[in-house]
Amino acid sequence: MSFLSDFRTMVIGILLESFPFILLGVIISALLQTFISDQALQRWIPKKTIPGILFGCLLGIIFPLCECGIIPVVHRLIRKGMPPYIGLVFMMAGPIINPVVFTSTFVAFRAQPQMAVSRMALAFAAAALIGVWAARGVRDSALRSPVNNSLEPVATGKKSIKRPLPHKAPKTAWTNKWHETLEHAAIEMFDVGKFLVLGATVTALLQTIVSKKWLLALSDGDFTPHLFMMGLAYVLSICSTADAFVGATFIPDFSLGSVLAFLVFGAMLDIKSTLMLLKVFRVKTVVTVLIISAVVVLLGSVAFDRLNTYL
């Protein structure tokens, strides 16, 4: 009974923590779909690779969303014509490189102000490397749905041609726009929400089964604490706007570098965001992104510890 009680409490807690940010992301996604045309989006997105990667890394400053809320936004942007590699960069960097997360990290680590800056820098490095790989290796075939659905094939007697989808004449332009926004938001919420529930269930199950005493025994070693903290962040699936306060509680027992790995890797990828990411990209792409992120965060966090030791 105690196990079931803890499991139920954790599932509800994760859902309540994540739901507002999912809802925010869905609303932004629906607004983008309704009010921003494909042509306008194409004009804003850089055409060259390096500016595109920088654009994706810093887009979180404009859209300060957590890892849950950012996925429906990126899904919509890609469907409207954003290159998939820029979408991946935004997914990885956006939940960390934004003013909300920087402020929460700075407040949580008042005694270690370098943690906030280091978190942004390491996330930027990991997202940029993912962007360099994705710019060459990720194409439309890596997506689970078509990039642009503004046109549909229409059958004729001999062959199929394409023409714009028909639109009903609205009573008023604004009434039609807001109705369309709510309709898109409802559809997106259902699509993303089922992955959130599945991720929350798996996360809560792991937290209730694994012994915390056994986990704390892994706090010694050069690489072990960093790997452990990365795995813990992946399993716990804490929102990036709140994980700094959880990470700060590990400071007495874990090094700053291992806590940094917790803050960066967990915000980039966790169980629930991985499942939702699979809604947009194919398995091979998601696995490659996970490996690149893990390697960069591990090496960067270990280097951070070594630098602190010398200083």
N, C-alpha and C positions, 0 to 999 in steps of 0.2 A: 504493500500500500504506500509506503514511503517513496519507493522508486517511482510509482505511477504519479504520485503527487508532485515530486520534483520534476518529472518529465513534463507533466501538464503545465506546471508553472513556467518552465523554461520555454516551451513552445509558445505560450501566450505572451511571455516577455519579449521574445525575439520578434514576433509578429507585431506587437504594439509599438516596439521601437522602430521597426522598419517601415510599417505601413504609412506613416505621414510622409516619408521621403519617397516611397513608391508613388504615392498619390501626387506629390509635387512633380515628380518626373513625368508621370502620365499626363498631367495637365499641361505641362510645358510641351510635351510631345504633341498633344492634340492641337495646341495653339500654333506650333510650328507647321503642322500639316495644313491648318486652315488659313492662316494669315500670311505665311511666307511662301512665295511661289518658288518653283524649282529654278526658274531663271535668276531670281534674286539671290538664291543660295549659291548658284554657280558663280555669280560675280564676286561673292565674298571669299570663297575658298581659294587659297593660293594654288597656282597651277604646278609649281615646281616642288620637288620632294622635300628639300630641307625647310623652306618656309612653311610647307604643309605640316611637317612634323612639329615645328615650333608653334604653329597655329593650334594644333591639337593639344600640345602640352599646356598652353596658356588659356585655352578656351574655358577652363574651369573657373577662371576669374569672373567671367561673364555669367556662367551657369554654375553656381556653387552647390552641386548636388553630391550626395553620398554614392557609394557603389551600387546601392539598390536603385535609387532614383535616376541614375545616369543612363542605365541600360535602355529603358524605353525611349529616352531622348535620342541616343545614338542610333538606335534601331530606326527611328523615324528619319533622322538626318541622312542615313545611308540610303534608305528607300527613296529619298528625295534627290539623291545624286551625289552625296558626299563620298569621296573615295574611301573604300573600306580601311585602308591603312591609317588614315586620319581618324576615322571612327575608333579604331583600336587604341590609338594613342590617347585620345580623349577619354576612353573608358578606363585606361590605366592611370593617367595623370590627374584627371578631373576630380576624383574623390579626395585627393590630397592637396594638389596645388590650387587651393581656393582660399579666400579670406576667412571663411568660417572655420575650417580645419586648422589653419595657421593660428588663429586666435585661441582656439580650444587647446591646442598643443602648447602654446606659449604659456597659457594660464596653468595648465596641469604640471608643467616642468619649470616653475618659476626659478628654482635653484639651479637648473641646467638649461639656460636660454638657448644654448647651441642646438638643443634637440629639435626645436621647431624649424630652424634653418636647415639642419642636416636632413630632416625628414623631407622637406621640399626638394632639396638637391638630389637625394638618392632616388626619389620618385621620378624626378625629371630625367635622370640618367637612365633608369630602367625603361621608362616610357619611350625615350628617344631611341634606344637600341631596338626596342620592339618595333618602332616605326621604321627604322632602317631596314629591318628584316621584312616587315609587312609590305613595304613599298615595292619590294621585288617578288615576294612570295605569296601575297594575298590578293586575289582578284575576285571578280564577282562570283566565280564558281565556288569560293569558300563560304558564300552566304547560303542560308537555308531558304531564302525567299528572294524574289526578283528585286533588283535595285530600284526600278522605277515602274510603278503600276498605273501611271496616268493614261496609258494607252492600252487597249485590248484588241486582240485579233477578231476580225469580223468575217464570217464565212460568206463567200460569194459562190457562184456556180462553179467556177474553175479554180480559184485560188483564194487564199486568205490575205486580206489587206488590213491595215491598221487605221483607225480613226479615233478621234477623241471620244471619251466616255460621255454619254448624254447627261445633262444636268436639268433637273426640274426647275421651273421658273419659281423663284422664291417670292413670298409675299413682300418682304423687305430684305434688303441685302444683309443688314446686321442680324435680323432674326434668323435668317438662313445660316449665317456664319456661326452663330453661337450654338444653334441646333447641331450643326455638323461637328463642332468642337466637342460637345457633350457625347455625341455618338462615337467619335474616334476615341475619346477618353475611356468610355465604357468597354469598348472592344479591347483596347490596349491593357486595361486593368485586369480583365479576365485572362488574357494571354500571359501576362507577366506574373500575376498573382498566384497561379497554380504552381509555378516554379519556386516562388517565395515560400509557399506552404510546405512544399516538399523539402526545400533546403532547411527550413526551420525545424522540421521533424527530424531530419538526419542529424542536425547539429545538437539538438536537445538529447537525442538518444546517445550520442557519443559522450556528451558532458556528464550524463548520469551513470554511464557504465565505467568509464576510465577513472581510476583512483587518483586523486589529486596528490597524495603522498608519493605515489610512484612517479608522477610527473615531476615533482620538485626534486627528486633524486637525480634528474638529468641536468641540473644547473651547473655542473662542473665540466671543464674541458675547453678547448680552443674553438671548436666548431659546434659541439653538441648543444650548448645553450642557445646558440643562434638558430640551429635547425629546430630545436624544440619550440622556441618562441614563435617561429614561423608556422610550424605545424599547429600550435595552439591557437594562433590568430586565425588560421584557416578554418579550424574546427569551431571556435567560439562565434565567429561571424558577427562581431560587434560593429555597429555603424561607425564610419570613419569620423563622424562629428563627436563621438563619445568615447572612442577607444583610447584616447590619450589619458583619460582619467583612470581607466583600467590598467593601462601599461605602467603608469606611475607607481602603482602599488607593488610592482615587481622589483623596483629599484633596490631595496635592501638585500635581495637575494640574487639578482641577476645584473650583469654588466649593462652599461648604457648602450653598447653596441647591440646586444641581444634584444633589448627593449626597442631599439630603433628598428630592428628587423621585424619585430612584432607590429610596430606602427605602420610600416611601409607595406609589407607583404599582405597583411590582413586587409588593408584598405584597398589594395589592388585586386586581390583575389581571395575569396573564401568560398565555403560550400554553396551558400545560396546564390551568390553572384556567379559562380561557375555554372550552376544549373540554368540560371537565367541567360548567361552568355551563350550557352548551347542553343538557346532559342534563336539566336542571330547567326552564329557561325558554326561551321562543321567541327566535328570532334578533333580532327588533326590540327586545325588552326588553334583551337582552345588549348590543347595539350602543349603545343609549341610555345604559345604565349606563357603558359604556366611555367615551363622549364626555363625560358629566358628570364622571366621575372625572379624565379627562385635563385638562379645562379647570380644575377646581378645584385640582388638584395643580400644574399649570403656574403659575397665577396666585399660588398660595400660596408656592411655592418661590422665584419671582422676588421677591415681596414680602419674603420672609425674607432674601434677599441684599441687597436695598436697605436693610432695617433694620439689618443687620450693618454695611453701609458707613457709615451715619450714626452708629452707635454706636462 
